[in-house]
Amino acid sequence: MVHPQLTARDRWRTVPTSKGNIQALRPPPVIRGFEQPMGAVPGLGEHTDAVLSELGLSADDLARLRADEVIGQVYS
């Protein structure tokens, strides 16, 4: 991960996570004068309910999946 080429090309950015800041590789392509937006890294399971709801699962379905330990708890 610590490669001189990545450093020379300014490919690393600091991004926030729920556990503190980390270094992340900028997404391609690199375009001079354009800074790619890099938001915070989602926490473990942060979007599980939203994604599964978009796929048509109800709140009862999610509760059943959690009770059966198919999906994990809601993390904050």
BALO-135948 format. One record per residue: x, y, z of N, C-alpha, C, O in turn; residue number from 1. Coordinates in Angstrom, 1 decimal, padded with zeros to 4 digits, m for minus. Layout:
BEGIN
@nu: X; nv: Y; nw: Z; cau: X; cav: Y; caw: Z; cu: X; cv: Y; cw: Z; ou: X; ov: Y; ow: Z; num: NUM
...
***
This chain:
BEGIN
@nu: 000.8; nv: m001.2; nw: 000.0; cau: 000.0; cav: 000.0; caw: 000.0; cu: 000.9; cv: 001.3; cw: 000.0; ou: 000.4; ov: 002.3; ow: m000.5; num: 1
@nu: 002.0; nv: 001.2; nw: 000.6; cau: 002.9; cav: 002.4; caw: 000.6; cu: 003.8; cv: 002.3; cw: m000.6; ou: 004.9; ov: 001.8; ow: m000.5; num: 2
@nu: 003.3; nv: 002.7; nw: m001.7; cau: 004.1; cav: 002.7; caw: m003.0; cu: 004.5; cv: 004.1; cw: m003.4; ou: 003.6; ov: 005.0; ow: m003.3; num: 3
@nu: 005.7; nv: 004.4; nw: m003.7; cau: 006.1; cav: 005.7; caw: m004.0; cu: 005.4; cv: 006.3; cw: m005.2; ou: 005.2; ov: 007.5; ow: m005.2; num: 4
@nu: 004.9; nv: 005.5; nw: m006.1; cau: 004.2; cav: 006.0; caw: m007.3; cu: 002.8; cv: 006.6; cw: m006.8; ou: 002.4; ov: 007.6; ow: m007.3; num: 5
@nu: 002.2; nv: 005.9; nw: m005.9; cau: 000.9; cav: 006.4; caw: m005.4; cu: 001.0; cv: 007.7; cw: m004.7; ou: 000.2; ov: 008.6; ow: m004.8; num: 6
@nu: 002.1; nv: 007.8; nw: m003.9; cau: 002.4; cav: 009.0; caw: m003.2; cu: 002.7; cv: 010.2; cw: m004.2; ou: 002.2; ov: 011.3; ow: m004.0; num: 7
@nu: 003.6; nv: 009.9; nw: m005.1; cau: 004.0; cav: 010.9; caw: m006.1; cu: 002.8; cv: 011.4; cw: m006.9; ou: 002.8; ov: 012.6; ow: m007.3; num: 8
@nu: 001.8; nv: 010.5; nw: m007.2; cau: 000.7; cav: 010.9; caw: m008.0; cu: m000.5; cv: 011.5; cw: m007.1; ou: m001.6; ov: 011.7; ow: m007.6; num: 9
@nu: m000.2; nv: 011.7; nw: m005.8; cau: m001.2; cav: 012.2; caw: m004.9; cu: m002.5; cv: 011.5; cw: m004.9; ou: m003.6; ov: 012.0; ow: m005.0; num: 10
@nu: m002.4; nv: 010.1; nw: m004.7; cau: m003.5; cav: 009.3; caw: m004.8; cu: m004.2; cv: 009.0; cw: m003.5; ou: m005.3; ov: 008.5; ow: m003.5; num: 11
@nu: m003.6; nv: 009.4; nw: m002.4; cau: m004.2; cav: 009.1; caw: m001.1; cu: m005.0; cv: 010.3; cw: m000.5; ou: m004.6; ov: 011.5; ow: m000.7; num: 12
@nu: m006.1; nv: 010.0; nw: 000.1; cau: m006.9; cav: 011.0; caw: 000.8; cu: m007.3; cv: 010.5; cw: 002.2; ou: m007.4; ov: 009.3; ow: 002.4; num: 13
@nu: m007.4; nv: 011.4; nw: 003.1; cau: m007.9; cav: 011.0; caw: 004.5; cu: m009.5; cv: 011.1; cw: 004.4; ou: m010.0; ov: 012.1; ow: 004.0; num: 14
@nu: m010.1; nv: 010.0; nw: 004.9; cau: m011.6; cav: 010.0; caw: 004.9; cu: m012.0; cv: 009.6; cw: 006.3; ou: m011.3; ov: 008.8; ow: 006.9; num: 15
@nu: m013.1; nv: 010.1; nw: 006.8; cau: m013.6; cav: 009.8; caw: 008.1; cu: m014.3; cv: 008.4; cw: 008.1; ou: m015.0; ov: 008.0; ow: 007.1; num: 16
@nu: m014.2; nv: 007.7; nw: 009.2; cau: m015.0; cav: 006.5; caw: 009.5; cu: m015.6; cv: 006.7; cw: 010.9; ou: m015.2; ov: 007.6; ow: 011.6; num: 17
@nu: m016.4; nv: 005.8; nw: 011.3; cau: m017.0; cav: 005.8; caw: 012.6; cu: m015.9; cv: 005.5; cw: 013.7; ou: m016.1; ov: 005.8; ow: 014.9; num: 18
@nu: m014.8; nv: 004.9; nw: 013.3; cau: m013.7; cav: 004.6; caw: 014.2; cu: m012.5; cv: 005.6; cw: 014.1; ou: m011.5; ov: 005.3; ow: 014.7; num: 19
@nu: m012.7; nv: 006.6; nw: 013.3; cau: m011.6; cav: 007.6; caw: 013.1; cu: m011.2; cv: 007.7; cw: 011.7; ou: m011.8; ov: 007.0; ow: 010.8; num: 20
@nu: m010.3; nv: 008.5; nw: 011.4; cau: m009.8; cav: 008.8; caw: 010.0; cu: m008.9; cv: 007.6; cw: 009.5; ou: m008.2; ov: 007.0; ow: 010.3; num: 21
@nu: m009.1; nv: 007.4; nw: 008.2; cau: m008.2; cav: 006.4; caw: 007.5; cu: m007.7; cv: 007.0; cw: 006.2; ou: m008.3; ov: 007.9; ow: 005.7; num: 22
@nu: m006.6; nv: 006.4; nw: 005.7; cau: m006.1; cav: 006.8; caw: 004.4; cu: m006.8; cv: 005.9; cw: 003.3; ou: m006.9; ov: 004.7; ow: 003.5; num: 23
@nu: m007.3; nv: 006.5; nw: 002.3; cau: m008.0; cav: 005.8; caw: 001.2; cu: m007.5; cv: 006.2; cw: m000.1; ou: m007.1; ov: 007.3; ow: m000.3; num: 24
@nu: m007.5; nv: 005.3; nw: m001.0; cau: m007.0; cav: 005.5; caw: m002.4; cu: m008.1; cv: 006.3; cw: m003.2; ou: m009.2; ov: 005.9; ow: m003.2; num: 25
@nu: m007.7; nv: 007.4; nw: m003.8; cau: m008.7; cav: 008.1; caw: m004.6; cu: m009.2; cv: 007.2; cw: m005.8; ou: m008.4; ov: 006.5; ow: m006.3; num: 26
@nu: m010.4; nv: 007.4; nw: m006.1; cau: m011.0; cav: 006.6; caw: m007.2; cu: m010.4; cv: 007.1; cw: m008.6; ou: m010.1; ov: 008.3; ow: m008.7; num: 27
@nu: m010.2; nv: 006.2; nw: m009.5; cau: m009.8; cav: 006.6; caw: m010.9; cu: m011.0; cv: 007.3; cw: m011.6; ou: m012.1; ov: 007.1; ow: m011.1; num: 28
@nu: m010.8; nv: 008.1; nw: m012.6; cau: m009.5; cav: 008.5; caw: m013.1; cu: m009.0; cv: 009.7; cw: m012.4; ou: m009.8; ov: 010.5; ow: m011.8; num: 29
@nu: m007.7; nv: 010.0; nw: m012.5; cau: m007.2; cav: 011.2; caw: m012.0; cu: m007.2; cv: 012.3; cw: m013.1; ou: m006.6; ov: 012.1; ow: m014.1; num: 30
@nu: m007.9; nv: 013.3; nw: m012.8; cau: m008.1; cav: 014.4; caw: m013.8; cu: m007.6; cv: 015.7; cw: m013.1; ou: m008.1; ov: 016.1; ow: m012.1; num: 31
@nu: m006.6; nv: 016.3; nw: m013.8; cau: m006.0; cav: 017.5; caw: m013.2; cu: m007.0; cv: 018.6; cw: m013.0; ou: m007.8; ov: 018.9; ow: m013.9; num: 32
@nu: m007.0; nv: 019.1; nw: m011.8; cau: m008.0; cav: 020.2; caw: m011.5; cu: m009.3; cv: 019.7; cw: m011.0; ou: m010.2; ov: 020.5; ow: m010.7; num: 33
@nu: m009.6; nv: 018.4; nw: m011.0; cau: m010.8; cav: 017.9; caw: m010.5; cu: m010.6; cv: 017.0; cw: m009.3; ou: m009.8; ov: 016.1; ow: m009.3; num: 34
@nu: m011.3; nv: 017.3; nw: m008.2; cau: m011.1; cav: 016.5; caw: m007.0; cu: m012.4; cv: 015.6; cw: m006.8; ou: m013.5; ov: 016.1; ow: m006.7; num: 35
@nu: m012.1; nv: 014.3; nw: m006.9; cau: m013.3; cav: 013.4; caw: m006.7; cu: m013.9; cv: 013.5; cw: m005.3; ou: m013.1; ov: 013.6; ow: m004.4; num: 36
@nu: m015.2; nv: 013.5; nw: m005.3; cau: m015.8; cav: 013.6; caw: m003.9; cu: m015.6; cv: 012.3; cw: m003.2; ou: m015.8; ov: 011.2; ow: m003.8; num: 37
@nu: m015.2; nv: 012.3; nw: m002.0; cau: m015.0; cav: 011.1; caw: m001.2; cu: m015.7; cv: 011.4; cw: 000.2; ou: m015.2; ov: 012.1; ow: 001.0; num: 38
@nu: m016.8; nv: 010.7; nw: 000.4; cau: m017.5; cav: 010.8; caw: 001.6; cu: m017.0; cv: 009.9; cw: 002.7; ou: m016.0; ov: 009.2; ow: 002.5; num: 39
@nu: m017.6; nv: 009.9; nw: 003.8; cau: m017.2; cav: 009.0; caw: 004.9; cu: m017.5; cv: 007.6; cw: 004.5; ou: m018.4; ov: 007.3; ow: 003.8; num: 40
@nu: m016.6; nv: 006.7; nw: 005.1; cau: m016.8; cav: 005.3; caw: 004.9; cu: m018.0; cv: 004.8; cw: 005.8; ou: m018.0; ov: 005.1; ow: 007.0; num: 41
@nu: m018.9; nv: 004.1; nw: 005.2; cau: m020.1; cav: 003.7; caw: 006.0; cu: m019.6; cv: 002.6; cw: 007.1; ou: m018.7; ov: 001.9; ow: 006.9; num: 42
@nu: m020.3; nv: 002.6; nw: 008.2; cau: m020.0; cav: 001.7; caw: 009.3; cu: m020.6; cv: 000.3; cw: 008.9; ou: m021.4; ov: 000.2; ow: 008.0; num: 43
@nu: m020.1; nv: m000.7; nw: 009.6; cau: m020.6; cav: m002.1; caw: 009.3; cu: m022.1; cv: m002.2; cw: 009.5; ou: m022.6; ov: m001.9; ow: 010.6; num: 44
@nu: m022.8; nv: m002.6; nw: 008.4; cau: m024.2; cav: m002.7; caw: 008.5; cu: m025.0; cv: m001.5; cw: 008.4; ou: m026.2; ov: m001.5; ow: 008.6; num: 45
@nu: m024.3; nv: m000.3; nw: 008.2; cau: m025.0; cav: 001.0; caw: 008.3; cu: m026.2; cv: 001.1; cw: 007.2; ou: m027.2; ov: 001.7; ow: 007.5; num: 46
@nu: m026.0; nv: 000.5; nw: 006.1; cau: m027.0; cav: 000.6; caw: 005.0; cu: m027.8; cv: m000.7; cw: 004.8; ou: m028.6; ov: m000.7; ow: 003.8; num: 47
@nu: m027.6; nv: m001.7; nw: 005.6; cau: m028.3; cav: m003.0; caw: 005.4; cu: m029.8; cv: m002.8; cw: 005.3; ou: m030.4; ov: m003.3; ow: 004.4; num: 48
@nu: m030.4; nv: m002.1; nw: 006.3; cau: m031.9; cav: m002.0; caw: 006.3; cu: m032.4; cv: m001.2; cw: 005.0; ou: m033.3; ov: m001.6; ow: 004.4; num: 49
@nu: m031.7; nv: m000.1; nw: 004.7; cau: m032.1; cav: 000.6; caw: 003.5; cu: m032.0; cv: m000.2; cw: 002.2; ou: m032.9; ov: m000.2; ow: 001.4; num: 50
@nu: m030.9; nv: m000.9; nw: 002.1; cau: m030.7; cav: m001.7; caw: 000.8; cu: m031.8; cv: m002.8; cw: 000.8; ou: m032.4; ov: m003.0; ow: m000.3; num: 51
@nu: m031.9; nv: m003.6; nw: 001.9; cau: m032.9; cav: m004.7; caw: 001.9; cu: m034.3; cv: m004.1; cw: 001.7; ou: m035.2; ov: m004.8; ow: 001.1; num: 52
@nu: m034.6; nv: m003.0; nw: 002.3; cau: m036.0; cav: m002.4; caw: 002.1; cu: m036.2; cv: m002.0; cw: 000.6; ou: m037.3; ov: m002.2; ow: 000.1; num: 53
@nu: m035.2; nv: m001.5; nw: 000.0; cau: m035.3; cav: m001.2; caw: m001.5; cu: m035.5; cv: m002.4; cw: m002.3; ou: m036.1; ov: m002.3; ow: m003.4; num: 54
@nu: m035.1; nv: m003.5; nw: m001.8; cau: m035.3; cav: m004.8; caw: m002.5; cu: m036.7; cv: m005.4; cw: m002.1; ou: m037.0; ov: m006.5; ow: m002.6; num: 55
@nu: m037.5; nv: m004.7; nw: m001.3; cau: m038.8; cav: m005.1; caw: m001.0; cu: m039.0; cv: m005.8; cw: 000.3; ou: m040.2; ov: m006.2; ow: 000.6; num: 56
@nu: m038.0; nv: m005.9; nw: 001.2; cau: m038.2; cav: m006.6; caw: 002.4; cu: m038.9; cv: m005.6; cw: 003.4; ou: m038.6; ov: m004.4; ow: 003.4; num: 57
@nu: m039.8; nv: m006.1; nw: 004.2; cau: m040.5; cav: m005.3; caw: 005.2; cu: m039.7; cv: m005.2; cw: 006.5; ou: m038.7; ov: m005.9; ow: 006.7; num: 58
@nu: m040.2; nv: m004.4; nw: 007.4; cau: m039.6; cav: m004.3; caw: 008.8; cu: m039.7; cv: m005.6; cw: 009.5; ou: m038.8; ov: m006.0; ow: 010.2; num: 59
@nu: m040.8; nv: m006.3; nw: 009.3; cau: m041.0; cav: m007.7; caw: 009.8; cu: m040.0; cv: m008.7; cw: 009.3; ou: m039.5; ov: m009.5; ow: 010.0; num: 60
@nu: m039.8; nv: m008.6; nw: 007.9; cau: m038.8; cav: m009.4; caw: 007.3; cu: m037.4; cv: m009.2; cw: 007.9; ou: m036.7; ov: m010.1; ow: 008.2; num: 61
@nu: m037.0; nv: m007.9; nw: 008.1; cau: m035.7; cav: m007.6; caw: 008.6; cu: m035.6; cv: m008.1; cw: 010.1; ou: m034.5; ov: m008.6; ow: 010.5; num: 62
@nu: m036.7; nv: m008.0; nw: 010.9; cau: m036.6; cav: m008.4; caw: 012.2; cu: m036.5; cv: m010.0; cw: 012.3; ou: m035.7; ov: m010.5; ow: 013.1; num: 63
@nu: m037.1; nv: m010.7; nw: 011.3; cau: m037.0; cav: m012.1; caw: 011.3; cu: m035.6; cv: m012.5; cw: 010.9; ou: m035.0; ov: m013.5; ow: 011.5; num: 64
@nu: m035.0; nv: m011.8; nw: 009.9; cau: m033.6; cav: m012.1; caw: 009.5; cu: m032.7; cv: m011.9; cw: 010.7; ou: m031.7; ov: m012.6; ow: 010.8; num: 65
@nu: m032.9; nv: m010.8; nw: 011.4; cau: m032.0; cav: m010.6; caw: 012.6; cu: m032.2; cv: m011.7; cw: 013.7; ou: m031.2; ov: m012.1; ow: 014.2; num: 66
@nu: m033.4; nv: m012.0; nw: 013.9; cau: m033.7; cav: m013.1; caw: 014.9; cu: m033.1; cv: m014.4; cw: 014.5; ou: m032.6; ov: m015.2; ow: 015.4; num: 67
@nu: m033.1; nv: m014.7; nw: 013.2; cau: m032.5; cav: m015.9; caw: 012.7; cu: m030.9; cv: m015.8; cw: 012.5; ou: m030.3; ov: m016.7; ow: 012.0; num: 68
@nu: m030.4; nv: m014.6; nw: 012.8; cau: m029.0; cav: m014.3; caw: 012.7; cu: m028.5; cv: m014.4; cw: 011.2; ou: m027.3; ov: m014.7; ow: 011.0; num: 69
@nu: m029.4; nv: m014.1; nw: 010.3; cau: m029.0; cav: m014.0; caw: 008.9; cu: m028.3; cv: m012.7; cw: 008.6; ou: m027.3; ov: m012.7; ow: 007.8; num: 70
@nu: m028.8; nv: m011.7; nw: 009.2; cau: m028.1; cav: m010.4; caw: 009.1; cu: m027.8; cv: m009.9; cw: 010.6; ou: m028.4; ov: m010.4; ow: 011.5; num: 71
@nu: m026.8; nv: m009.1; nw: 010.7; cau: m026.3; cav: m008.6; caw: 012.0; cu: m027.2; cv: m007.5; cw: 012.6; ou: m028.2; ov: m007.1; ow: 012.0; num: 72
@nu: m026.8; nv: m007.2; nw: 013.8; cau: m027.5; cav: m006.1; caw: 014.5; cu: m027.3; cv: m004.8; cw: 013.7; ou: m026.5; ov: m004.7; ow: 012.8; num: 73
@nu: m028.0; nv: m003.8; nw: 014.1; cau: m027.9; cav: m002.4; caw: 013.6; cu: m026.7; cv: m001.8; cw: 014.3; ou: m026.7; ov: m001.6; ow: 015.5; num: 74
@nu: m025.7; nv: m001.4; nw: 013.5; cau: m024.5; cav: m000.7; caw: 014.1; cu: m024.7; cv: 000.8; cw: 013.9; ou: m025.3; ov: 001.2; ow: 013.0; num: 75
@nu: m024.1; nv: 001.5; nw: 014.9; cau: m024.2; cav: 003.0; caw: 014.7; cu: m022.8; cv: 003.5; cw: 014.6; ou: m022.6; ov: 004.7; ow: 014.5; num: 76
***
